[in-house]
Amino acid sequence: MIDSFTGPALLRASAMAVFAVFAAGAILGAVRPAMAEARASHFKLGNGMEVVVIPDHRAPVVTHMVWYRVGAADEKPGKSGIAHFLEHLMFKGTEKIAPGDFSKIIARNGGEDNAFTGHDATAYFQRVAKDRLPLIMEMEADRMENLRLLEKDVLTERKVILEERRSRVDNSPSSILGEQMMAALYQSHPYGVPVIGWEHEIAELEQPDAIKFYQRYYAPNNAILVVAGDVTEAEVRKLAKKTYGKAKPRAERVRDARPREPKHAAPVRVTLEDPRAGSATIQRYYLSPAYSSAEPGEAEALELLMKVATSGTTSRLYKSLVVEKKKAADAGGWYGGSGLDSGRLGVYAVAAEGVAISEVEAAIDEVLADVRENGITQKELDRARMDAIASHIYGSDSQSSLARRYGWALASGRTVADVESWPERLRKVSVEDVKRVAQKHLIEKQSITGILLPVEKATKRSKKGNDEARKS
């Protein structure tokens, strides 16, 4: 499975989200003191492994996650896809567990499991009954050190990865465009390399590549354990010492420094014509800082900027392009600020029937220019802030969401305190802050624009051309 902050989320307001906005107004006053308190406990084992415990005693279940501080952006040149490849191979077994039995054992114990890879982290997770937690921790600690990779299993899984790429990328025009946009946007930084890898490089990955990657990065001092659910810190600490505490740390420096992205001097455009595309679409990315790399308050202001300008059916972009001008069938945007080194602002629109994509782009430019030049209103800011905090509160109702929230933060250089102080930092954002980040980061030379155009298949065009030739 691949999961990355690079993908645009097509945001839509659901009934729950709408309810959250209004309900939050009634509950925020009561919740604010509790939110200022630490919900999660955080400690380290003797071998350097970080542990986060998030108690939730409503049901006797737990969500268990192990995060490794390594992702696609840490791969060596020419070895793209190895991080995601190894994620698959981690299910091949150890001396104690036969190949393919890891997930079967969890299923027999009433649980579920999966994994995902991003540019900055790789994570493995399980959801089980509380009394099965010792088993899960023992199994996960076992494959942290004792993974067995037989050559035949590696070659078989490589075929699976290649087929996954064909299915998820090569058969999807929008995915192809997104991949090309990322590659063109990042001139130096490895965020431009797709998490799944380039096809020709995946095809050359071999058993020694996977073993070398595993031996370097899969170590307790490069890992974060997050347990959310019906547990206490004392219980998890005891189990963690018994299982993960036996793993030996790596002596060497684990993650290499990455290339820095140079300043961009000109905007970039990418156009893809594909007969499989349904409607003409436009996407645009702007380079921006992430939460881990932004100046104090800057990422929070970007979050609220994009909520007002582009997120959902009440955003300026949707109301202008879809409701008022009827230039687009859909429009939206997002702020991707979870990266270790940098983030992105994104906007997109789907052209309405009979509307040229150039008209849609002009309409997008008009909305963004207005935000840059004139900023947003206090009413818009208050609504966006309320929506963001409400979503944060309701997201805390999910164990898996909580585990991901803390895991992503620590894997990308942030802290438990950063996670828990986020609502308070949002409250400090002013309309002046939003206008300042809009003028600083919504600038053309830091952007890439991607156009996807539907075209007739070549066979149809050739037949049409031959028919016209015969008529003449």
N, C-alpha and C positions, 0 to 999 in steps of 0.2 A: 504494500500500500504506500502511496505517496501522499504526503501532506506538506504543503509549503505556504509560507506567507505570501508567495508571489501571485497566487491565483486570485482573480477578482471575485468577490462575493456578490451575487445578484440579490440585493437586499429588497425585501418586501415586508410591509407592515402586516403582521398577523393579528388576530383578535387578541391573543395574549399580550403582544407587544403594545397594542393600543391600551389594553387594560392596565398594563404595567405603568405606562406614562401617568395615568390619572391616579392609580392606586399609590404610586410612589409619593405623590404630593402629600397623601395622608399619613404615610408611614415613615417618611424620611426623618422627621423630627424625632420619632421614637427610636429609629434605628441608628441615628448618627453616633450616639455614645458607644454603642456596641461595636460599630464599624471601626471606631478608633482603637479598640482593643485588639491585641494579637489573637487571631483565630487559630493559626497554625503554629506548631512548635518546630524548631529547626536545630539540628545538631549534626556533628560529624563523628564517624567511626574512626578508630585508630589508624585505619588504612587510607583515610582521606575521603571515603564515600560520604556524601551529604545525604541527610535524611530529613524529610518534611512529613509531619503527621498532622492530619486535618480531621479531628473527631467529628462524627456525625452519628448519633446513637438512635436515630429514628427507626432503623431496621438492622437486623443482624447480618449485614453484608458489607463488603469492603471493595474498593477499587485500588489496585496495586499497579504502580507504574515505575519502570526503570528508564531513565533518560541518560543517554550518552552524549557528551559534548562533542559530537562529530556529525557532519552531514555532507551533502554533496559539494559544498564550498570548500571542503578540506581535502578533496581528492587531488592526486597528482595529475599534471597535464597528461592527456592521453588515456587516463583511466576513469573517464566519466562513467557514472552509474555504479561504481563499486560500493558506495555506501548503501544504496538501495538494494543492490545485489546481495550484500552481506545480510541485510535485514531479512531477506527471504531464506538465506542459508542458515540463519540462526535457529530455524525450525527443523534442521536436519538431524539433530540428536547429539548425544554425548555417550560416554561409556555406560552411563546408567540408563539413558533413555534412547530407545531405538529411533532411527530416522522416521519423522512424521508422527511420532507418538506424543509429542509435547502437547499439541492442541487436543488430541484425543483423550489424554489423561484429564485435562481440564474440563472437557465436555462431560466425561464420565462422572466427574465430581460436581456437576451442575453449574459449571462456570462458562465463561466465554472469554476469548482472548483475541488479540490482533496486534499489529505494529504499524508504524508509519515512519517515513523518512522525510526530512526537510533539508534545506540548505545548511542549517546550523545545528541540527540535532536529529537523533534517531531514538525512538521510544518504543517500548514494549509494554503492553498493559493487559490486565486480567480483571474480571469482576467475578467474585466468588462469595460464598457464604463465609462468615467470619471464621468458623472452625476449620476452613480449608486454607486459611492464610499461611500457616506454617509450611504446608506442602508447596504452595506457589513460590514462597520465598526460597525454599530449598532448591526447587527446580530452576528458578531464574538465576540463583547464585551459581548453580552447577554449570549452566551454559555460558556464564560470564567468563569462566576459566577453562572449561573442558570441552568446548565445541569440537566435534569431529567432522571434518570435511573430506569425504571421499571424492576422488576425481570424477567418478561416474555421476554422483549426485550434483556436483558443481556444473557439469556439462548439461545435465538434464534441466537444471534450474535456469541455466543461461537461455535455453530455448523458451522457457516460460516467460522470462523477462523480455525477450525480443518480441514475443507474441503480445505481451502486455503493452509494449510500446506501440506496436502496429494498431492495436485495438483502441488505445486511449489517446494517441497522438496522431498517427498517420491517417486514421480514418475519421478524424475530426478537423474540419477546416479551421474552426475557432482555436483549437489547440495548436495547430500548426502556426497560425498567425501569432498567438501568444508566445510560443517558443521563439519565433523569429524576432519578435519585438524585444524580448529579454536579451537575446544574443546581441542585438544591435544597440540596446540601451547601455549595457555595461561594457565599456571600452577596455577595462582592465580587470575589474573585480570578478571573481568566479560565480557571482549570482547570475551571470549571463549563461552559464552552462545548465542545461535542464537537469533536474533532480534524477529523472529516470536514466539520463545519459544519452549520448549520441549513438545512433544505431551501429555505426561502423566500429565504435570503441567498445560498446557492449559485446559485440561479436568476438572481440579479441580478449576479453577478460578470462582469466584462467585460475585454477586452484591456488597457485602461489600468490596471486594478487589478493585474493580473499583472505588467505591466511595471514599475510603481512599486514593488511588493514586491521584485521581482528586483533592480532597480537599487539599492535601499537595502541589502538584506541579503546578497546574493550577491557577496561580496568576499573577497579573501584574508585581510584582517585580521579577518574574522568567521568564518574557516574553520579546520578542523583536518584534516590529512592523517594517516591511520593506514595503515601498510603492515606487514603481518605475513607472514612466509614466508621463502623462501630468498634473503634479501638481507642486506646489511650497511648500517650507517649511512652509510658513505662513498658507496655506490652510490646510495642513496635521496637523499642530500643533493645529489649531482651532478645527478640527474634532476629533482629538485624545483626546483632553481635554474633549470634549462634550460626547464622547462615552467611551473609555477606562479609561479616567480620573476618572470615577465614581467607578471603581472597587477597592475593598479594598485589600491592600497588606497583605501577610502572615507575622506574627511577627517572626515566628521561622526561623532558618537557613534552607534553602530549600534543597540543595543538600548535601548529606553526602560525606565524603571523601571515596574514593574507595581504595581497596587493591592494593598494589604496586606489580608489577610483579617481581619475584626474578631473579637473574642472571641465565642464562641457562648454563648448564655444558655439554650437549650432544645433538646432533641432534636427531630428531624424524622422523620416517617413518610410513606412513599409506598406506595400499594397499586395494583396493576395487575391487572385481571381481563381475561383473554384466552382465547378458546376454543382457540387454538393451543398453549397451554401444556400440557405433558404432566403434570407433577406440581406440587403446591404447593411453592414454594421461598421461602427467606428469605435476604436478604443484609444485612449491616450494615457500614458504613464508619465509622471513627473518624479524625478529623484527627490528624495527628502530624507531627513534624519529619522531614525527609529527611536523608540523609547530609550534604548541603551546608549545611543550616541547623540541625542538631542541636548540642547541647552535646557536648563531648568524651566519647566512649564511649556516648552515649545511643542513637545509631542501631544500634550493634552489639548493645546490650542488647535493643532492640526486635526485631532480627532473631532473636535466640535465644529471646526470649519467645514470638514467634509460631510458631517451630518446635516448641517444647515444647507450647504450648497448642493449636495448630490445624493444623499441617502434617503431612499424611500419615496413614497408618493406625495409626501408633503414638502419635499425638497424644492429648492428653486429650479433645479435642472428639470425635474419631472414636470412640475407645474408649467414651466415655460415651453418645453419641447413637446410634451404629450398632451397636456390639457388645453393650453391656450393657443399655441401656434399649430398644433397637430402635425408637426414635422416628423415626430418619431412615434413608433409603437411602444417603445420602452426606453428608459434612460435611468442612469444611476451612477453611483461612484462609491469610493471607499478610501480608507487610509490603512495601509499595511505597515504597522509600526513595530512588529514583533521580531524583526531581524536583529542579528548581532551587530552588524556593521552599518547598515543603512535601511531606509524604508522607501515606500513609494506612495504617491497619491494616484488614484486611478479614476477615470470617468469612461463611460460607454453609452452608446445609444444605438438603437435599431431603427433604421429609416422606415417611415410610414410608406404605404404603397403609393407609388407614383412620385415620391419625393427624392430628389437627387441627394447623394450623400454629402455633396459640397454644401448644400443648404443646411443639412443637419450639423455639419462641422461649424458653419458660421453661427448657428444658433447656440452651440455649446460655447464658442468663443465669447459670444455676447454675455452669457450668464457669468462665466468665469471672470471676464473683464470687469463686470459690475462689482463682483465681490472684491476683486483686487483694489479697485479704485475707491469704492464707497463703503466697503466692509459690510457687516450685518447689523441687525437691530438687537436691542437688549431682549426683546420678546423672543426673537428667533434663538438667541443664545440660551435663554432660560429653558425654552422647550427642548432644545437639543441636549442640554445638560441633564434635565430631568429624565429624558429618554435613556441616556447613557447610564445614569446611575440606577434607574429602574431595571434595565437589562442586566446590570452587574448584580443587583440584589436577587433577581429571579434566577440568574445563572448559578448563584450560590446554592440553589435548591438541588442541583445535580452533582453527585459525587464525581462523575467523570469530568464535568466542566471545571470543578474545583481543582482536581488533580492536574488537568491540563493547564489551568491558569497559573498555578504555582510552578509546575514543571517547565513550561515555556519560559517563564521569567528567569528562573535560575539558570537554565541552559543558555540563555541569551545575555547573561551578564548582569541581570538585575537581582534583587533580593526579595525576601519574604516581606520586609517592610515596604518595599516599593509596591508590591501587590496590594497590601492592605491599606495603604495611604492613597491609592488612586482616586477614590471618590472625593476625598478632601482636596486633592490637587485639582480636580476638575472644577470644584467650587471656586477656586481662585482665578480661573480664566476670565478675562474681561473682553469686551468687544474690541478694545484696542489691541489686545494680544492676538485675537483672531485676524484682524486686518493686517497686522504686522507679519504674521507667518504666511498669509496669502500673498502679500507683496514679495516676500522673500523666496517662496518656494513654488508658487504657481507661475513660473516664468518659462517662456518658450524654449530657450536654449538648453534647459534641463529636461526636455520632454522628448518622447517618441510617440508618433501617431500611427496607428495601424488601421488600414482599411481592408475590409473583406467584401468582395464583390461577387455576386452570383453571375455565372456566365453559362451560355449554352454549351453542351458537350461538343467536342470537336467534330464528331460524326454528324451531328445535326447541322453545325455551321457549314461543313463541307457539302452536305446534301443541298442546303439552301443555296450555297454559292453555285453549285453545278446546275441547279434548276434555273437560276437567274441567267447563267451563261447560255443555256439552251434557248431561253426566251429571246435573248438578244441575237 
